[in-house]
Amino acid sequence: MPLGDLAQKYILFGWEVREINGHDFTQILSALQWADNCKKPVMIIAHTILGKGVSFMQNNWKYHDWPGKIEDVEKARKELSAVF
């Protein structure tokens, strides 16, 4: 469901907003430190890719709230362990 310019909506309500790459731990930690020092309410919008790093899951909404078949879970673990 499109949300439009979510950041701008929160800014108009007086919030501090920061948009980050939700896969980048450096950006996540930096945003959390920034939020800790803000005096207003804070919104961190972490842009992510659904299923990032797993070939059959990436950008496939079927896996958004999926219970997971054991063979698919094992295949995903193997693909992710090759990356990390």
PDB file of N, CA, C and O in Angstrom, chain B, residues numbered from 101:
ATOM      1  N   MET B 101       0.837  -1.171   0.000  1.00  0.00           N
ATOM      2  CA  MET B 101       0.000   0.000   0.000  1.00  0.00           C
ATOM      3  C   MET B 101       0.894   1.250   0.000  1.00  0.00           C
ATOM      4  O   MET B 101       1.670   1.449   0.935  1.00  0.00           O
ATOM      5  N   PRO B 102       0.796   2.067  -1.006  1.00  0.00           N
ATOM      6  CA  PRO B 102       1.623   3.279  -1.070  1.00  0.00           C
ATOM      7  C   PRO B 102       1.293   4.233   0.085  1.00  0.00           C
ATOM      8  O   PRO B 102       0.127   4.457   0.411  1.00  0.00           O
ATOM      9  N   LEU B 103       2.333   4.778   0.685  1.00  0.00           N
ATOM     10  CA  LEU B 103       2.151   5.695   1.813  1.00  0.00           C
ATOM     11  C   LEU B 103       2.441   7.139   1.434  1.00  0.00           C
ATOM     12  O   LEU B 103       2.337   8.031   2.277  1.00  0.00           O
ATOM     13  N   GLY B 104       2.802   7.381   0.184  1.00  0.00           N
ATOM     14  CA  GLY B 104       3.162   8.728  -0.219  1.00  0.00           C
ATOM     15  C   GLY B 104       4.488   9.112   0.422  1.00  0.00           C
ATOM     16  O   GLY B 104       5.312   8.250   0.730  1.00  0.00           O
ATOM     17  N   ASP B 105       4.689  10.403   0.621  1.00  0.00           N
ATOM     18  CA  ASP B 105       5.932  10.875   1.225  1.00  0.00           C
ATOM     19  C   ASP B 105       5.794  10.819   2.740  1.00  0.00           C
ATOM     20  O   ASP B 105       5.428  11.805   3.380  1.00  0.00           O
ATOM     21  N   LEU B 106       6.087   9.669   3.297  1.00  0.00           N
ATOM     22  CA  LEU B 106       5.919   9.429   4.730  1.00  0.00           C
ATOM     23  C   LEU B 106       6.781  10.377   5.562  1.00  0.00           C
ATOM     24  O   LEU B 106       6.329  10.892   6.585  1.00  0.00           O
ATOM     25  N   ALA B 107       8.003  10.603   5.133  1.00  0.00           N
ATOM     26  CA  ALA B 107       8.894  11.502   5.873  1.00  0.00           C
ATOM     27  C   ALA B 107       8.278  12.893   5.974  1.00  0.00           C
ATOM     28  O   ALA B 107       8.249  13.486   7.053  1.00  0.00           O
ATOM     29  N   GLN B 108       7.794  13.404   4.872  1.00  0.00           N
ATOM     30  CA  GLN B 108       7.215  14.748   4.863  1.00  0.00           C
ATOM     31  C   GLN B 108       5.988  14.824   5.771  1.00  0.00           C
ATOM     32  O   GLN B 108       5.774  15.845   6.425  1.00  0.00           O
ATOM     33  N   LYS B 109       5.197  13.787   5.823  1.00  0.00           N
ATOM     34  CA  LYS B 109       4.028  13.769   6.702  1.00  0.00           C
ATOM     35  C   LYS B 109       4.449  13.934   8.162  1.00  0.00           C
ATOM     36  O   LYS B 109       3.837  14.705   8.901  1.00  0.00           O
ATOM     37  N   TYR B 110       5.482  13.219   8.574  1.00  0.00           N
ATOM     38  CA  TYR B 110       5.946  13.317   9.955  1.00  0.00           C
ATOM     39  C   TYR B 110       6.613  14.667  10.238  1.00  0.00           C
ATOM     40  O   TYR B 110       6.463  15.223  11.326  1.00  0.00           O
ATOM     41  N   ILE B 111       7.339  15.182   9.266  1.00  0.00           N
ATOM     42  CA  ILE B 111       7.960  16.506   9.423  1.00  0.00           C
ATOM     43  C   ILE B 111       6.883  17.558   9.653  1.00  0.00           C
ATOM     44  O   ILE B 111       7.048  18.439  10.497  1.00  0.00           O
ATOM     45  N   LEU B 112       5.796  17.475   8.918  1.00  0.00           N
ATOM     46  CA  LEU B 112       4.698  18.440   9.074  1.00  0.00           C
ATOM     47  C   LEU B 112       4.048  18.352  10.455  1.00  0.00           C
ATOM     48  O   LEU B 112       3.472  19.332  10.927  1.00  0.00           O
ATOM     49  N   PHE B 113       4.132  17.202  11.101  1.00  0.00           N
ATOM     50  CA  PHE B 113       3.617  17.049  12.462  1.00  0.00           C
ATOM     51  C   PHE B 113       4.657  17.422  13.519  1.00  0.00           C
ATOM     52  O   PHE B 113       4.406  17.263  14.713  1.00  0.00           O
ATOM     53  N   GLY B 114       5.823  17.918  13.092  1.00  0.00           N
ATOM     54  CA  GLY B 114       6.836  18.393  14.021  1.00  0.00           C
ATOM     55  C   GLY B 114       7.859  17.361  14.457  1.00  0.00           C
ATOM     56  O   GLY B 114       8.606  17.596  15.407  1.00  0.00           O
ATOM     57  N   TRP B 115       7.905  16.225  13.780  1.00  0.00           N
ATOM     58  CA  TRP B 115       8.865  15.181  14.128  1.00  0.00           C
ATOM     59  C   TRP B 115      10.199  15.433  13.431  1.00  0.00           C
ATOM     60  O   TRP B 115      10.261  16.097  12.396  1.00  0.00           O
ATOM     61  N   GLU B 116      11.261  14.893  14.016  1.00  0.00           N
ATOM     62  CA  GLU B 116      12.559  14.820  13.353  1.00  0.00           C
ATOM     63  C   GLU B 116      12.560  13.511  12.557  1.00  0.00           C
ATOM     64  O   GLU B 116      12.151  12.470  13.072  1.00  0.00           O
ATOM     65  N   VAL B 117      13.013  13.561  11.320  1.00  0.00           N
ATOM     66  CA  VAL B 117      12.968  12.372  10.454  1.00  0.00           C
ATOM     67  C   VAL B 117      14.337  12.131   9.835  1.00  0.00           C
ATOM     68  O   VAL B 117      15.002  13.059   9.376  1.00  0.00           O
ATOM     69  N   ARG B 118      14.740  10.878   9.830  1.00  0.00           N
ATOM     70  CA  ARG B 118      15.958  10.476   9.138  1.00  0.00           C
ATOM     71  C   ARG B 118      15.645   9.218   8.340  1.00  0.00           C
ATOM     72  O   ARG B 118      15.062   8.268   8.862  1.00  0.00           O
ATOM     73  N   GLU B 119      16.038   9.222   7.069  1.00  0.00           N
ATOM     74  CA  GLU B 119      15.874   8.045   6.214  1.00  0.00           C
ATOM     75  C   GLU B 119      17.236   7.390   6.035  1.00  0.00           C
ATOM     76  O   GLU B 119      18.237   8.060   5.781  1.00  0.00           O
ATOM     77  N   ILE B 120      17.253   6.067   6.172  1.00  0.00           N
ATOM     78  CA  ILE B 120      18.520   5.332   6.100  1.00  0.00           C
ATOM     79  C   ILE B 120      18.355   4.063   5.267  1.00  0.00           C
ATOM     80  O   ILE B 120      17.243   3.643   4.948  1.00  0.00           O
ATOM     81  N   ASN B 121      19.493   3.471   4.928  1.00  0.00           N
ATOM     82  CA  ASN B 121      19.535   2.144   4.332  1.00  0.00           C
ATOM     83  C   ASN B 121      19.411   1.145   5.488  1.00  0.00           C
ATOM     84  O   ASN B 121      20.327   1.025   6.301  1.00  0.00           O
ATOM     85  N   GLY B 122      18.317   0.451   5.562  1.00  0.00           N
ATOM     86  CA  GLY B 122      18.062  -0.472   6.663  1.00  0.00           C
ATOM     87  C   GLY B 122      18.917  -1.724   6.660  1.00  0.00           C
ATOM     88  O   GLY B 122      18.794  -2.554   7.561  1.00  0.00           O
ATOM     89  N   HIS B 123      19.780  -1.878   5.669  1.00  0.00           N
ATOM     90  CA  HIS B 123      20.708  -3.010   5.625  1.00  0.00           C
ATOM     91  C   HIS B 123      22.119  -2.597   6.039  1.00  0.00           C
ATOM     92  O   HIS B 123      23.016  -3.437   6.115  1.00  0.00           O
ATOM     93  N   ASP B 124      22.313  -1.323   6.303  1.00  0.00           N
ATOM     94  CA  ASP B 124      23.644  -0.796   6.622  1.00  0.00           C
ATOM     95  C   ASP B 124      23.727  -0.551   8.128  1.00  0.00           C
ATOM     96  O   ASP B 124      23.134   0.396   8.644  1.00  0.00           O
ATOM     97  N   PHE B 125      24.471  -1.414   8.829  1.00  0.00           N
ATOM     98  CA  PHE B 125      24.536  -1.329  10.291  1.00  0.00           C
ATOM     99  C   PHE B 125      25.152  -0.020  10.770  1.00  0.00           C
ATOM    100  O   PHE B 125      24.788   0.481  11.833  1.00  0.00           O
ATOM    101  N   THR B 126      26.072   0.532  10.003  1.00  0.00           N
ATOM    102  CA  THR B 126      26.662   1.818  10.374  1.00  0.00           C
ATOM    103  C   THR B 126      25.591   2.906  10.369  1.00  0.00           C
ATOM    104  O   THR B 126      25.526   3.718  11.291  1.00  0.00           O
ATOM    105  N   GLN B 127      24.753   2.922   9.333  1.00  0.00           N
ATOM    106  CA  GLN B 127      23.673   3.903   9.266  1.00  0.00           C
ATOM    107  C   GLN B 127      22.637   3.674  10.367  1.00  0.00           C
ATOM    108  O   GLN B 127      22.104   4.634  10.924  1.00  0.00           O
ATOM    109  N   ILE B 128      22.355   2.433  10.679  1.00  0.00           N
ATOM    110  CA  ILE B 128      21.383   2.130  11.734  1.00  0.00           C
ATOM    111  C   ILE B 128      21.891   2.655  13.077  1.00  0.00           C
ATOM    112  O   ILE B 128      21.161   3.341  13.793  1.00  0.00           O
ATOM    113  N   LEU B 129      23.128   2.337  13.414  1.00  0.00           N
ATOM    114  CA  LEU B 129      23.694   2.794  14.689  1.00  0.00           C
ATOM    115  C   LEU B 129      23.782   4.315  14.743  1.00  0.00           C
ATOM    116  O   LEU B 129      23.488   4.915  15.777  1.00  0.00           O
ATOM    117  N   SER B 130      24.177   4.935  13.656  1.00  0.00           N
ATOM    118  CA  SER B 130      24.259   6.386  13.603  1.00  0.00           C
ATOM    119  C   SER B 130      22.884   7.021  13.813  1.00  0.00           C
ATOM    120  O   SER B 130      22.757   8.007  14.539  1.00  0.00           O
ATOM    121  N   ALA B 131      21.871   6.461  13.186  1.00  0.00           N
ATOM    122  CA  ALA B 131      20.510   6.992  13.328  1.00  0.00           C
ATOM    123  C   ALA B 131      20.006   6.835  14.759  1.00  0.00           C
ATOM    124  O   ALA B 131      19.313   7.717  15.268  1.00  0.00           O
ATOM    125  N   LEU B 132      20.341   5.738  15.407  1.00  0.00           N
ATOM    126  CA  LEU B 132      19.921   5.537  16.797  1.00  0.00           C
ATOM    127  C   LEU B 132      20.611   6.532  17.728  1.00  0.00           C
ATOM    128  O   LEU B 132      19.994   7.046  18.661  1.00  0.00           O
ATOM    129  N   GLN B 133      21.878   6.798  17.474  1.00  0.00           N
ATOM    130  CA  GLN B 133      22.596   7.805  18.274  1.00  0.00           C
ATOM    131  C   GLN B 133      22.000   9.188  18.039  1.00  0.00           C
ATOM    132  O   GLN B 133      21.811   9.953  18.985  1.00  0.00           O
ATOM    133  N   TRP B 134      21.707   9.509  16.790  1.00  0.00           N
ATOM    134  CA  TRP B 134      21.070  10.778  16.442  1.00  0.00           C
ATOM    135  C   TRP B 134      19.736  10.908  17.171  1.00  0.00           C
ATOM    136  O   TRP B 134      19.441  11.947  17.761  1.00  0.00           O
ATOM    137  N   ALA B 135      18.931   9.841  17.126  1.00  0.00           N
ATOM    138  CA  ALA B 135      17.610   9.869  17.759  1.00  0.00           C
ATOM    139  C   ALA B 135      17.709  10.091  19.260  1.00  0.00           C
ATOM    140  O   ALA B 135      16.870  10.773  19.848  1.00  0.00           O
ATOM    141  N   ASP B 136      18.715   9.527  19.868  1.00  0.00           N
ATOM    142  CA  ASP B 136      18.905   9.655  21.309  1.00  0.00           C
ATOM    143  C   ASP B 136      19.160  11.107  21.719  1.00  0.00           C
ATOM    144  O   ASP B 136      18.878  11.498  22.851  1.00  0.00           O
ATOM    145  N   ASN B 137      19.694  11.899  20.791  1.00  0.00           N
ATOM    146  CA  ASN B 137      20.016  13.296  21.087  1.00  0.00           C
ATOM    147  C   ASN B 137      18.952  14.290  20.637  1.00  0.00           C
ATOM    148  O   ASN B 137      19.089  15.489  20.878  1.00  0.00           O
ATOM    149  N   CYS B 138      17.897  13.812  19.989  1.00  0.00           N
ATOM    150  CA  CYS B 138      16.844  14.713  19.515  1.00  0.00           C
ATOM    151  C   CYS B 138      15.914  15.108  20.651  1.00  0.00           C
ATOM    152  O   CYS B 138      15.670  14.335  21.578  1.00  0.00           O
ATOM    153  N   LYS B 139      15.406  16.316  20.559  1.00  0.00           N
ATOM    154  CA  LYS B 139      14.480  16.825  21.577  1.00  0.00           C
ATOM    155  C   LYS B 139      13.014  16.612  21.181  1.00  0.00           C
ATOM    156  O   LYS B 139      12.125  16.666  22.030  1.00  0.00           O
ATOM    157  N   LYS B 140      12.771  16.371  19.900  1.00  0.00           N
ATOM    158  CA  LYS B 140      11.409  16.158  19.393  1.00  0.00           C
ATOM    159  C   LYS B 140      11.170  14.650  19.211  1.00  0.00           C
ATOM    160  O   LYS B 140      12.100  13.851  19.315  1.00  0.00           O
ATOM    161  N   PRO B 141       9.919  14.276  18.939  1.00  0.00           N
ATOM    162  CA  PRO B 141       9.678  12.872  18.547  1.00  0.00           C
ATOM    163  C   PRO B 141      10.482  12.552  17.292  1.00  0.00           C
ATOM    164  O   PRO B 141      10.755  13.435  16.479  1.00  0.00           O
ATOM    165  N   VAL B 142      10.856  11.297  17.142  1.00  0.00           N
ATOM    166  CA  VAL B 142      11.751  10.868  16.065  1.00  0.00           C
ATOM    167  C   VAL B 142      11.123   9.751  15.232  1.00  0.00           C
ATOM    168  O   VAL B 142      10.460   8.855  15.754  1.00  0.00           O
ATOM    169  N   MET B 143      11.353   9.836  13.926  1.00  0.00           N
ATOM    170  CA  MET B 143      10.963   8.778  12.992  1.00  0.00           C
ATOM    171  C   MET B 143      12.202   8.402  12.201  1.00  0.00           C
ATOM    172  O   MET B 143      12.790   9.243  11.520  1.00  0.00           O
ATOM    173  N   ILE B 144      12.602   7.134  12.290  1.00  0.00           N
ATOM    174  CA  ILE B 144      13.686   6.614  11.448  1.00  0.00           C
ATOM    175  C   ILE B 144      13.028   5.712  10.419  1.00  0.00           C
ATOM    176  O   ILE B 144      12.399   4.712  10.765  1.00  0.00           O
ATOM    177  N   ILE B 145      13.177   6.069   9.169  1.00  0.00           N
ATOM    178  CA  ILE B 145      12.623   5.268   8.081  1.00  0.00           C
ATOM    179  C   ILE B 145      13.778   4.461   7.493  1.00  0.00           C
ATOM    180  O   ILE B 145      14.676   5.012   6.858  1.00  0.00           O
ATOM    181  N   ALA B 146      13.740   3.167   7.712  1.00  0.00           N
ATOM    182  CA  ALA B 146      14.801   2.281   7.243  1.00  0.00           C
ATOM    183  C   ALA B 146      14.343   1.597   5.956  1.00  0.00           C
ATOM    184  O   ALA B 146      13.501   0.699   5.982  1.00  0.00           O
ATOM    185  N   HIS B 147      14.899   2.027   4.849  1.00  0.00           N
ATOM    186  CA  HIS B 147      14.553   1.439   3.552  1.00  0.00           C
ATOM    187  C   HIS B 147      15.254   0.086   3.426  1.00  0.00           C
ATOM    188  O   HIS B 147      16.474  -0.008   3.566  1.00  0.00           O
ATOM    189  N   THR B 148      14.479  -0.946   3.164  1.00  0.00           N
ATOM    190  CA  THR B 148      15.024  -2.297   3.047  1.00  0.00           C
ATOM    191  C   THR B 148      14.474  -2.985   1.805  1.00  0.00           C
ATOM    192  O   THR B 148      13.528  -2.516   1.173  1.00  0.00           O
ATOM    193  N   ILE B 149      15.091  -4.101   1.481  1.00  0.00           N
ATOM    194  CA  ILE B 149      14.643  -4.954   0.373  1.00  0.00           C
ATOM    195  C   ILE B 149      14.130  -6.243   0.994  1.00  0.00           C
ATOM    196  O   ILE B 149      14.855  -6.925   1.718  1.00  0.00           O
ATOM    197  N   LEU B 150      12.895  -6.567   0.710  1.00  0.00           N
ATOM    198  CA  LEU B 150      12.279  -7.775   1.242  1.00  0.00           C
ATOM    199  C   LEU B 150      13.089  -9.006   0.838  1.00  0.00           C
ATOM    200  O   LEU B 150      13.337  -9.228  -0.347  1.00  0.00           O
ATOM    201  N   GLY B 151      13.496  -9.794   1.811  1.00  0.00           N
ATOM    202  CA  GLY B 151      14.207 -11.036   1.550  1.00  0.00           C
ATOM    203  C   GLY B 151      15.606 -10.865   0.997  1.00  0.00           C
ATOM    204  O   GLY B 151      16.136 -11.774   0.358  1.00  0.00           O
ATOM    205  N   LYS B 152      16.208  -9.719   1.231  1.00  0.00           N
ATOM    206  CA  LYS B 152      17.537  -9.428   0.653  1.00  0.00           C
ATOM    207  C   LYS B 152      18.537 -10.546   0.943  1.00  0.00           C
ATOM    208  O   LYS B 152      18.686 -10.995   2.080  1.00  0.00           O
ATOM    209  N   GLY B 153      19.211 -10.975  -0.107  1.00  0.00           N
ATOM    210  CA  GLY B 153      20.258 -11.971   0.024  1.00  0.00           C
ATOM    211  C   GLY B 153      19.817 -13.411  -0.197  1.00  0.00           C
ATOM    212  O   GLY B 153      20.646 -14.321  -0.212  1.00  0.00           O
ATOM    213  N   VAL B 154      18.522 -13.621  -0.368  1.00  0.00           N
ATOM    214  CA  VAL B 154      18.015 -14.971  -0.627  1.00  0.00           C
ATOM    215  C   VAL B 154      17.333 -14.945  -1.993  1.00  0.00           C
ATOM    216  O   VAL B 154      16.299 -14.299  -2.166  1.00  0.00           O
ATOM    217  N   SER B 155      17.912 -15.645  -2.953  1.00  0.00           N
ATOM    218  CA  SER B 155      17.501 -15.539  -4.359  1.00  0.00           C
ATOM    219  C   SER B 155      16.000 -15.712  -4.576  1.00  0.00           C
ATOM    220  O   SER B 155      15.394 -14.922  -5.300  1.00  0.00           O
ATOM    221  N   PHE B 156      15.402 -16.701  -3.983  1.00  0.00           N
ATOM    222  CA  PHE B 156      13.985 -16.971  -4.249  1.00  0.00           C
ATOM    223  C   PHE B 156      13.044 -16.123  -3.393  1.00  0.00           C
ATOM    224  O   PHE B 156      11.836 -16.114  -3.629  1.00  0.00           O
ATOM    225  N   MET B 157      13.583 -15.415  -2.409  1.00  0.00           N
ATOM    226  CA  MET B 157      12.747 -14.582  -1.537  1.00  0.00           C
ATOM    227  C   MET B 157      12.820 -13.094  -1.883  1.00  0.00           C
ATOM    228  O   MET B 157      11.865 -12.356  -1.641  1.00  0.00           O
ATOM    229  N   GLN B 158      13.937 -12.652  -2.442  1.00  0.00           N
ATOM    230  CA  GLN B 158      14.153 -11.221  -2.641  1.00  0.00           C
ATOM    231  C   GLN B 158      13.058 -10.605  -3.498  1.00  0.00           C
ATOM    232  O   GLN B 158      12.794 -11.043  -4.618  1.00  0.00           O
ATOM    233  N   ASN B 159      12.422  -9.568  -2.937  1.00  0.00           N
ATOM    234  CA  ASN B 159      11.326  -8.826  -3.578  1.00  0.00           C
ATOM    235  C   ASN B 159      10.117  -9.694  -3.921  1.00  0.00           C
ATOM    236  O   ASN B 159       9.338  -9.346  -4.807  1.00  0.00           O
ATOM    237  N   ASN B 160       9.959 -10.801  -3.239  1.00  0.00           N
ATOM    238  CA  ASN B 160       8.818 -11.688  -3.465  1.00  0.00           C
ATOM    239  C   ASN B 160       7.897 -11.599  -2.248  1.00  0.00           C
ATOM    240  O   ASN B 160       8.198 -12.147  -1.187  1.00  0.00           O
ATOM    241  N   TRP B 161       6.779 -10.906  -2.416  1.00  0.00           N
ATOM    242  CA  TRP B 161       5.855 -10.652  -1.289  1.00  0.00           C
ATOM    243  C   TRP B 161       5.249 -11.920  -0.728  1.00  0.00           C
ATOM    244  O   TRP B 161       4.694 -11.896   0.371  1.00  0.00           O
ATOM    245  N   LYS B 162       5.338 -13.029  -1.450  1.00  0.00           N
ATOM    246  CA  LYS B 162       4.840 -14.314  -0.932  1.00  0.00           C
ATOM    247  C   LYS B 162       5.498 -14.644   0.407  1.00  0.00           C
ATOM    248  O   LYS B 162       4.899 -15.310   1.251  1.00  0.00           O
ATOM    249  N   TYR B 163       6.727 -14.178   0.596  1.00  0.00           N
ATOM    250  CA  TYR B 163       7.492 -14.528   1.797  1.00  0.00           C
ATOM    251  C   TYR B 163       7.400 -13.479   2.901  1.00  0.00           C
ATOM    252  O   TYR B 163       8.150 -13.551   3.874  1.00  0.00           O
ATOM    253  N   HIS B 164       6.504 -12.513   2.774  1.00  0.00           N
ATOM    254  CA  HIS B 164       6.407 -11.442   3.779  1.00  0.00           C
ATOM    255  C   HIS B 164       6.021 -11.981   5.152  1.00  0.00           C
ATOM    256  O   HIS B 164       6.654 -11.633   6.149  1.00  0.00           O
ATOM    257  N   ASP B 165       5.004 -12.815   5.219  1.00  0.00           N
ATOM    258  CA  ASP B 165       4.581 -13.385   6.510  1.00  0.00           C
ATOM    259  C   ASP B 165       4.405 -14.896   6.354  1.00  0.00           C
ATOM    260  O   ASP B 165       3.351 -15.457   6.653  1.00  0.00           O
ATOM    261  N   TRP B 166       5.448 -15.513   5.889  1.00  0.00           N
ATOM    262  CA  TRP B 166       5.459 -16.911   5.474  1.00  0.00           C
ATOM    263  C   TRP B 166       5.928 -17.805   6.606  1.00  0.00           C
ATOM    264  O   TRP B 166       6.934 -17.503   7.249  1.00  0.00           O
ATOM    265  N   PRO B 167       5.215 -18.909   6.867  1.00  0.00           N
ATOM    266  CA  PRO B 167       5.626 -19.798   7.960  1.00  0.00           C
ATOM    267  C   PRO B 167       6.908 -20.578   7.657  1.00  0.00           C
ATOM    268  O   PRO B 167       7.622 -20.959   8.584  1.00  0.00           O
ATOM    269  N   GLY B 168       7.209 -20.818   6.401  1.00  0.00           N
ATOM    270  CA  GLY B 168       8.472 -21.438   6.029  1.00  0.00           C
ATOM    271  C   GLY B 168       8.466 -22.951   6.016  1.00  0.00           C
ATOM    272  O   GLY B 168       8.264 -23.598   7.043  1.00  0.00           O
ATOM    273  N   LYS B 169       8.693 -23.505   4.832  1.00  0.00           N
ATOM    274  CA  LYS B 169       8.903 -24.949   4.711  1.00  0.00           C
ATOM    275  C   LYS B 169      10.359 -25.213   5.060  1.00  0.00           C
ATOM    276  O   LYS B 169      11.236 -24.414   4.732  1.00  0.00           O
ATOM    277  N   ILE B 170      10.612 -26.314   5.714  1.00  0.00           N
ATOM    278  CA  ILE B 170      11.968 -26.612   6.202  1.00  0.00           C
ATOM    279  C   ILE B 170      12.999 -26.603   5.075  1.00  0.00           C
ATOM    280  O   ILE B 170      14.118 -26.132   5.277  1.00  0.00           O
ATOM    281  N   GLU B 171      12.650 -27.107   3.902  1.00  0.00           N
ATOM    282  CA  GLU B 171      13.624 -27.139   2.802  1.00  0.00           C
ATOM    283  C   GLU B 171      13.939 -25.715   2.304  1.00  0.00           C
ATOM    284  O   GLU B 171      15.072 -25.429   1.918  1.00  0.00           O
ATOM    285  N   ASP B 172      12.934 -24.827   2.316  1.00  0.00           N
ATOM    286  CA  ASP B 172      13.181 -23.440   1.924  1.00  0.00           C
ATOM    287  C   ASP B 172      14.017 -22.715   2.977  1.00  0.00           C
ATOM    288  O   ASP B 172      14.888 -21.915   2.633  1.00  0.00           O
ATOM    289  N   VAL B 173      13.759 -22.987   4.246  1.00  0.00           N
ATOM    290  CA  VAL B 173      14.531 -22.374   5.329  1.00  0.00           C
ATOM    291  C   VAL B 173      15.995 -22.793   5.205  1.00  0.00           C
ATOM    292  O   VAL B 173      16.889 -21.958   5.343  1.00  0.00           O
ATOM    293  N   GLU B 174      16.247 -24.065   4.948  1.00  0.00           N
ATOM    294  CA  GLU B 174      17.625 -24.545   4.808  1.00  0.00           C
ATOM    295  C   GLU B 174      18.320 -23.922   3.594  1.00  0.00           C
ATOM    296  O   GLU B 174      19.493 -23.557   3.667  1.00  0.00           O
ATOM    297  N   LYS B 175      17.598 -23.805   2.485  1.00  0.00           N
ATOM    298  CA  LYS B 175      18.172 -23.185   1.288  1.00  0.00           C
ATOM    299  C   LYS B 175      18.510 -21.721   1.570  1.00  0.00           C
ATOM    300  O   LYS B 175      19.569 -21.244   1.163  1.00  0.00           O
ATOM    301  N   ALA B 176      17.627 -21.008   2.258  1.00  0.00           N
ATOM    302  CA  ALA B 176      17.874 -19.604   2.608  1.00  0.00           C
ATOM    303  C   ALA B 176      19.087 -19.473   3.527  1.00  0.00           C
ATOM    304  O   ALA B 176      19.908 -18.573   3.346  1.00  0.00           O
ATOM    305  N   ARG B 177      19.203 -20.357   4.500  1.00  0.00           N
ATOM    306  CA  ARG B 177      20.360 -20.328   5.421  1.00  0.00           C
ATOM    307  C   ARG B 177      21.667 -20.515   4.666  1.00  0.00           C
ATOM    308  O   ARG B 177      22.653 -19.832   4.942  1.00  0.00           O
ATOM    309  N   LYS B 178      21.674 -21.444   3.709  1.00  0.00           N
ATOM    310  CA  LYS B 178      22.898 -21.687   2.924  1.00  0.00           C
ATOM    311  C   LYS B 178      23.268 -20.457   2.110  1.00  0.00           C
ATOM    312  O   LYS B 178      24.439 -20.081   2.053  1.00  0.00           O
ATOM    313  N   GLU B 179      22.271 -19.819   1.474  1.00  0.00           N
ATOM    314  CA  GLU B 179      22.562 -18.630   0.680  1.00  0.00           C
ATOM    315  C   GLU B 179      23.075 -17.496   1.569  1.00  0.00           C
ATOM    316  O   GLU B 179      24.010 -16.790   1.193  1.00  0.00           O
ATOM    317  N   LEU B 180      22.478 -17.322   2.728  1.00  0.00           N
ATOM    318  CA  LEU B 180      22.900 -16.243   3.627  1.00  0.00           C
ATOM    319  C   LEU B 180      24.269 -16.519   4.241  1.00  0.00           C
ATOM    320  O   LEU B 180      25.062 -15.596   4.428  1.00  0.00           O
ATOM    321  N   SER B 181      24.545 -17.768   4.552  1.00  0.00           N
ATOM    322  CA  SER B 181      25.853 -18.074   5.155  1.00  0.00           C
ATOM    323  C   SER B 181      26.976 -17.882   4.139  1.00  0.00           C
ATOM    324  O   SER B 181      28.114 -17.617   4.528  1.00  0.00           O
ATOM    325  N   ALA B 182      26.683 -18.007   2.863  1.00  0.00           N
ATOM    326  CA  ALA B 182      27.685 -17.765   1.825  1.00  0.00           C
ATOM    327  C   ALA B 182      28.032 -16.276   1.755  1.00  0.00           C
ATOM    328  O   ALA B 182      29.147 -15.919   1.375  1.00  0.00           O
ATOM    329  N   VAL B 183      27.089 -15.411   2.115  1.00  0.00           N
ATOM    330  CA  VAL B 183      27.300 -13.966   2.080  1.00  0.00           C
ATOM    331  C   VAL B 183      28.011 -13.494   3.332  1.00  0.00           C
ATOM    332  O   VAL B 183      28.886 -12.631   3.258  1.00  0.00           O
ATOM    333  N   PHE B 184      27.649 -14.050   4.488  1.00  0.00           N
ATOM    334  CA  PHE B 184      28.213 -13.604   5.767  1.00  0.00           C
ATOM    335  C   PHE B 184      29.269 -14.582   6.195  1.00  0.00           C
ATOM    336  O   PHE B 184      29.882 -14.407   7.248  1.00  0.00           O
TER     337      PHE B 184
END
